[in-house]
């Protein structure tokens, strides 16, 4: 292991994250053969296989699972050292790793483009997942700042809200409930629902709303993608509950309708989150301030206003 390089550890960690050599190569801007070579060299240093490869299926071996724990520790320690050096220099350079829940992809890239214009020396890397996956990345120290809705209670974090995050009930434009005026929560119990997967913040917000209203709905299908859910709603497969920030385009073109459900929208907050144990680099501090100062104004301009009957 003495001759293993941080480059090999980074490649190994990325393959372990995606369980795919091709997706790791894409994330690292390398070719798949280069990724394979780095992993093979690390395996030679360890003296044990780190992955089981069966066709396109990739899984960590027992040795790989152990090595991943130490690899992530070493990479996190190196990142902390780089951040400390940057703080001493007082410069906004180096890599900034931002984690975001998948729902944030509808607005965060535009904000990042503006941030990059003002901070061209920062190399930005994105890690995308549902809330559960993002909490794991925070716990492992693999992201500097996470953009998410409900901050984790199981970690010691600093969570700073920067914008309102409304969730709404949606239907195809021709659905009977669209023209029914105010919809009582109990009326939703007769409708098939297209649900986000367990572990997502959107699913948790819906379940909390239904529990508070003493309503049970029928799950027609469970999906892990907002895009797939939107297509299914437009196809008339059922109703759904989505972040307002995911349906801006469809709303503007009349492809999806927002139901006037009593007690909705359910308004949560978008948060900038980082672990208290992590000292932020100058680049991460600059991004944090940027989101707190610009996030709410940007979202208000980009998306439709929240109706007046919004629930807190």
TIMARSE-444613 format. One line per 5 residues: number of its first residue (from 0); their letters; for each residue y negated, z negated, x negated of C-alpha. Coordinates in nm, 4 decimals. Layout:
<pts>
NUM> a> Y Z X ~ ... $
</pts>
This chain:
<pts>
0> xxxxx> 0.0000 0.0000 0.0000 ~ -0.2371 -0.0425 -0.2970 ~ -0.2986 0.3308 -0.3160 ~ -0.3635 0.3765 0.0560 ~ -0.7143 0.5016 0.1320 $
5> xxxxx> -0.9559 0.4129 0.4095 ~ -0.9444 0.7791 0.5106 ~ -0.5696 0.7505 0.5683 ~ -0.6196 0.4295 0.7675 ~ -0.8866 0.5952 0.9847 $
10> xxxxx> -0.6622 0.8914 1.0572 ~ -0.3659 0.6655 1.1326 ~ -0.5775 0.4508 1.3670 ~ -0.7052 0.7576 1.5525 ~ -0.3558 0.9035 1.5993 $
15> xxxxx> -0.2414 0.5626 1.7272 ~ -0.5340 0.5548 1.9715 ~ -0.4558 0.8953 2.1242 ~ -0.0803 0.9080 2.0508 ~ -0.1483 1.2707 1.9686 $
20> xxxxx> -0.2013 1.4392 1.6325 ~ -0.3926 1.7258 1.7955 ~ -0.6348 1.4992 1.9866 ~ -0.6867 1.2823 1.6787 ~ -0.7686 1.5947 1.4786 $
25> xxxxx> -1.0229 1.6966 1.7410 ~ -1.1859 1.3531 1.7418 ~ -1.2045 1.3449 1.3603 ~ -1.3135 1.7100 1.3267 ~ -1.0069 1.7851 1.1142 $
30> xxxxx> -0.7239 2.0342 1.1446 ~ -0.3884 1.9066 1.2812 ~ -0.2147 1.9822 0.9475 ~ -0.4749 1.7703 0.7652 ~ -0.4095 1.4800 1.0042 $
35> xxxxx> -0.0325 1.5157 0.9582 ~ -0.0736 1.5158 0.5796 ~ -0.2845 1.1975 0.5817 ~ -0.0301 1.0156 0.7997 ~ 0.2602 1.1293 0.5819 $
40> xxxxx> 0.0815 1.0054 0.2695 ~ 0.0204 0.6664 0.4322 ~ 0.3849 0.6483 0.5417 ~ 0.4852 0.7183 0.1802 ~ 0.2682 0.4279 0.0627 $
45> xxxxx> 0.4129 0.1956 0.3281 ~ 0.7695 0.3143 0.2721 ~ 0.8420 0.3256 0.6442 ~ 0.7778 0.5729 0.9285 ~ 0.4753 0.4752 1.1379 $
50> xxxxx> 0.5386 0.7126 1.4292 ~ 0.8387 0.8363 1.6228 ~ 0.7916 1.2080 1.6870 ~ 0.9942 1.3747 1.9602 ~ 0.8544 1.7207 2.0317 $
55> xxxxx> 0.4977 1.6634 2.1443 ~ 0.5651 1.2977 2.2271 ~ 0.4301 1.0506 1.9721 ~ 0.4952 0.6750 1.9751 ~ 0.4327 0.3965 1.7262 $
60> xxxxx> 0.7345 0.2522 1.5492 ~ 0.7638 -0.1248 1.5094 ~ 0.6260 -0.0859 1.1563 ~ 0.3445 0.1268 1.2966 ~ 0.2491 -0.1397 1.5490 $
65> xxxxx> 0.2247 -0.4028 1.2754 ~ 0.0337 -0.1720 1.0421 ~ -0.2127 -0.0794 1.3170 ~ -0.3236 -0.4428 1.3498 ~ -0.4053 -0.4641 0.9780 $
70> xxxxx> -0.5527 -0.1147 0.9616 ~ -0.7985 -0.1965 1.2400 ~ -0.8932 -0.5231 1.0695 ~ -0.9639 -0.3444 0.7418 ~ -1.1644 -0.0690 0.9099 $
75> xxxxx> -1.3659 -0.3231 1.1091 ~ -1.4370 -0.5214 0.7906 ~ -1.5499 -0.2060 0.6121 ~ -1.7780 -0.1172 0.9046 ~ -1.9282 -0.4679 0.8937 $
80> xxxxx> -1.9938 -0.4260 0.5197 ~ -2.1628 -0.0905 0.5795 ~ -2.3768 -0.2424 0.8554 ~ -2.4749 -0.5329 0.6296 ~ -2.5827 -0.2903 0.3584 $
85> xxxxx> -2.7853 -0.0938 0.6125 ~ -2.9589 -0.4117 0.7299 ~ -3.0497 -0.4980 0.3717 ~ -3.1908 -0.1493 0.3210 ~ -3.3673 -0.1626 0.6581 $
90> xxxxx> -3.2635 0.1917 0.7423 ~ -3.1146 0.3546 1.0497 ~ -2.8365 0.5489 0.8869 ~ -2.4590 0.5530 0.9037 ~ -2.2102 0.5696 1.1865 $
95> xxxxx> -2.2709 0.4284 1.5328 ~ -1.9604 0.3908 1.7505 ~ -2.0414 0.3769 2.1208 ~ -1.7788 0.2976 2.3799 ~ -1.8312 0.4093 2.7366 $
100> xxxxx> -1.6408 0.3952 3.0620 ~ -1.5558 0.7435 3.1868 ~ -1.8097 0.7201 3.4702 ~ -2.0924 0.7014 3.2127 ~ -2.0172 1.0513 3.0842 $
105> xxxxx> -2.2285 1.1897 3.3693 ~ -2.5503 1.0584 3.2149 ~ -2.4959 0.9089 2.8689 ~ -2.4663 1.2385 2.6720 ~ -2.8190 1.3398 2.7805 $
110> xxxxx> -2.9556 1.0039 2.6714 ~ -2.7685 1.0323 2.3412 ~ -2.9233 1.3732 2.2805 ~ -3.2685 1.2171 2.3124 ~ -3.1691 0.9252 2.0916 $
115> xxxxx> -3.0473 1.1648 1.8214 ~ -3.3779 1.3506 1.8257 ~ -3.5553 1.0244 1.7413 ~ -3.2893 0.8959 1.4983 ~ -3.1470 1.2031 1.3206 $
120> xxxxx> -2.9870 0.9968 1.0429 ~ -2.7401 0.8265 1.2775 ~ -2.3885 0.9699 1.3042 ~ -2.2727 0.8972 1.6614 ~ -1.9098 0.8695 1.7653 $
125> xxxxx> -1.7974 0.8169 2.1254 ~ -1.4915 0.6313 2.2524 ~ -1.4194 0.6915 2.6219 ~ -1.1853 0.5009 2.8526 ~ -1.1657 0.2963 3.1679 $
130> xxxxx> -1.2962 -0.0605 3.1760 ~ -0.9664 -0.2131 3.0647 ~ -0.9431 0.0204 2.7653 ~ -1.3042 -0.0459 2.6692 ~ -1.2486 -0.4217 2.6713 $
135> xxxxx> -0.9572 -0.3677 2.4304 ~ -1.1825 -0.1633 2.1986 ~ -1.4468 -0.4383 2.2035 ~ -1.1827 -0.6994 2.1297 ~ -1.0516 -0.4942 1.8350 $
140> xxxxx> -1.4043 -0.4473 1.6974 ~ -1.3702 -0.0695 1.7199 ~ -1.7013 -0.0083 1.8983 ~ -2.0511 -0.1312 1.8138 ~ -2.1885 -0.1189 2.1685 $
145> xxxxx> -2.0164 -0.0478 2.4994 ~ -2.1828 0.1072 2.8026 ~ -2.0025 -0.0304 3.1054 ~ -2.0456 -0.1848 3.4464 ~ -1.8758 -0.5231 3.4797 $
150> xxxxx> -1.8859 -0.6992 3.1387 ~ -1.5695 -0.8765 3.0230 ~ -1.5324 -1.2482 3.0918 ~ -1.2398 -1.2783 2.8538 ~ -1.4564 -1.2068 2.5471 $
155> xxxxx> -1.7667 -1.3749 2.4061 ~ -2.0154 -1.0926 2.4559 ~ -2.3823 -1.0268 2.5062 ~ -2.4270 -0.8093 2.8158 ~ -2.7737 -0.6747 2.8975 $
160> xxxxx> -2.8276 -0.4812 3.2224 ~ -3.0398 -0.1698 3.1830 ~ -3.0105 0.0084 3.5200 ~ -2.8792 -0.0232 3.8755 ~ -2.5340 0.1264 3.9311 $
165> xxxxx> -2.4733 0.2111 4.3001 ~ -2.1277 0.2944 4.4364 ~ -2.0943 0.4880 4.7616 ~ -1.8308 0.6052 5.0101 ~ -1.7934 0.9829 5.0032 $
170> xxxxx> -1.6370 1.2432 5.2320 ~ -1.6258 1.6217 5.2691 ~ -1.9426 1.7456 5.4464 ~ -1.7548 1.8404 5.7640 ~ -1.5863 1.5019 5.8136 $
175> xxxxx> -1.6411 1.3335 6.1517 ~ -1.7750 1.0129 5.9948 ~ -2.0545 1.2062 5.8219 ~ -2.2176 1.2684 6.1612 ~ -2.1245 0.9330 6.3174 $
180> xxxxx> -2.4373 0.7451 6.2113 ~ -2.3781 0.4017 6.0643 ~ -2.0076 0.3567 5.9877 ~ -1.8603 0.0099 6.0321 ~ -1.6318 -0.1003 5.7438 $
185> xxxxx> -1.3461 -0.1436 5.9916 ~ -1.3568 0.2307 6.0678 ~ -1.2542 0.3037 5.7095 ~ -0.9133 0.1491 5.7733 ~ -0.8089 0.4567 5.9729 $
190> xxxxx> -0.8816 0.6960 5.6857 ~ -0.6694 0.8057 5.3867 ~ -0.8319 0.7014 5.0577 ~ -0.8312 0.8637 4.7151 ~ -0.8390 0.5739 4.4687 $
195> xxxxx> -0.9272 0.5298 4.1026 ~ -0.6526 0.3727 3.8935 ~ -0.6044 -0.0018 3.8518 ~ -0.8081 -0.1235 3.5556 ~ -1.1141 0.0850 3.6414 $
200> xxxxx> -1.4413 -0.0825 3.7344 ~ -1.4812 0.1477 4.0353 ~ -1.1446 0.0385 4.1771 ~ -1.2365 -0.3284 4.1244 ~ -1.5716 -0.2835 4.3039 $
205> xxxxx> -1.4001 -0.1174 4.6019 ~ -1.1351 -0.3886 4.6274 ~ -1.4018 -0.6593 4.6220 ~ -1.5974 -0.4851 4.8980 ~ -1.2890 -0.4371 5.1188 $
210> xxxxx> -1.1773 -0.7961 5.0663 ~ -1.5219 -0.9274 5.1632 ~ -1.5161 -0.7093 5.4771 ~ -1.1522 -0.8026 5.5612 ~ -1.0574 -0.4359 5.5675 $
215> xxxxx> -0.7395 -0.2692 5.4393 ~ -0.7313 0.1027 5.3676 ~ -0.4435 0.3434 5.3197 ~ -0.4080 0.4848 4.9672 ~ -0.3335 0.8558 4.9970 $
220> xxxxx> -0.3366 0.9119 4.6211 ~ -0.4339 0.7327 4.2993 ~ -0.6127 0.9248 4.0236 ~ -0.7597 0.8354 3.6854 ~ -1.0318 1.1006 3.6906 $
225> xxxxx> -1.3562 1.1109 3.8870 ~ -1.3504 1.4905 3.8634 ~ -1.0041 1.5128 4.0208 ~ -1.1066 1.2744 4.2984 ~ -1.4180 1.4798 4.3745 $
230> xxxxx> -1.2142 1.7994 4.3984 ~ -0.9645 1.6265 4.6287 ~ -1.2450 1.4962 4.8534 ~ -1.3991 1.8439 4.8748 ~ -1.0547 1.9809 4.9649 $
235> xxxxx> -1.0382 1.7418 5.2600 ~ -0.7583 1.5218 5.1249 ~ -0.9356 1.1965 5.2094 ~ -1.2332 0.9707 5.1560 ~ -1.3208 0.7955 4.8333 $
240> xxxxx> -1.5493 0.5400 4.6731 ~ -1.7374 0.6599 4.3654 ~ -2.0348 0.5833 4.1473 ~ -2.3435 0.7623 4.2790 ~ -2.4010 0.8746 3.9220 $
245> xxxxx> -2.0854 1.0905 3.9298 ~ -2.1760 1.3065 4.2303 ~ -2.5304 1.4265 4.1586 ~ -2.4356 1.7946 4.1246 ~ -2.2082 1.7960 4.4292 $
250> xxxxx> -2.4705 1.6187 4.6407 ~ -2.7433 1.8652 4.5466 ~ -2.5213 2.1577 4.6453 ~ -2.3954 2.0039 4.9702 ~ -2.0336 1.9854 4.8528 $
255> xxxxx> -1.9881 1.6104 4.9055 ~ -2.1502 1.3842 5.1632 ~ -2.2346 1.0158 5.1246 ~ -2.1272 0.8065 5.4245 ~ -2.3713 0.5590 5.5756 $
260> xxxxx> -2.1312 0.2626 5.5615 ~ -2.2727 -0.0741 5.6621 ~ -2.2981 -0.2929 5.3534 ~ -2.2983 0.0020 5.1148 ~ -2.3992 0.1205 4.8610 $
265> xxxxx> -2.2407 -0.1513 4.6533 ~ -2.4902 -0.1931 4.3717 ~ -2.3756 -0.3265 4.0386 ~ -2.5504 -0.2857 3.7031 ~ -2.5019 -0.0719 3.3961 $
270> xxxxx> -2.4798 -0.2940 3.0882 ~ -2.5124 -0.2645 2.7117 ~ -2.2373 -0.4898 2.5775 ~ -2.1457 -0.6066 2.2293 ~ -1.9392 -0.8960 2.1002 $
275> xxxxx> -2.1309 -1.2017 1.9808 ~ -1.9247 -1.2093 1.6620 ~ -2.0558 -0.8678 1.5598 ~ -2.3880 -0.8349 1.3778 ~ -2.5443 -0.5110 1.4917 $
280> xxxxx> -2.6507 -0.2541 1.2353 ~ -3.0082 -0.1179 1.2456 ~ -2.8701 0.1950 1.4141 ~ -2.6926 -0.0105 1.6816 ~ -3.0058 -0.2218 1.7398 $
285> xxxxx> -3.2125 0.0950 1.7753 ~ -2.9678 0.2310 2.0332 ~ -2.9648 -0.0986 2.2225 ~ -3.3438 -0.1017 2.2503 ~ -3.3423 0.2661 2.3463 $
290> xxxxx> -3.1051 0.2073 2.6389 ~ -3.2903 -0.1018 2.7611 ~ -3.6235 0.0823 2.7537 ~ -3.5210 0.4286 2.8742 ~ -3.1981 0.3941 3.0734 $
295> xxxxx> -3.3317 0.2882 3.4126 ~ -3.6176 0.5387 3.4148 ~ -3.3830 0.8227 3.3196 ~ -3.1240 0.7417 3.5879 ~ -3.3902 0.7023 3.8560 $
300> xxxxx> -3.5266 1.0485 3.7745 ~ -3.1860 1.2133 3.7412 ~ -3.0111 1.0869 4.0555 ~ -3.0925 1.0422 4.4230 ~ -3.2597 0.7128 4.5212 $
305> xxxxx> -3.0423 0.4320 4.6536 ~ -3.0601 0.4020 5.0343 ~ -3.2403 0.0961 5.1732 ~ -2.9245 -0.0678 5.3132 ~ -2.7829 -0.1202 4.9639 $
310> xx> -2.5676 -0.4294 4.9231 ~ -2.6338 -0.6569 4.6235 $
</pts>
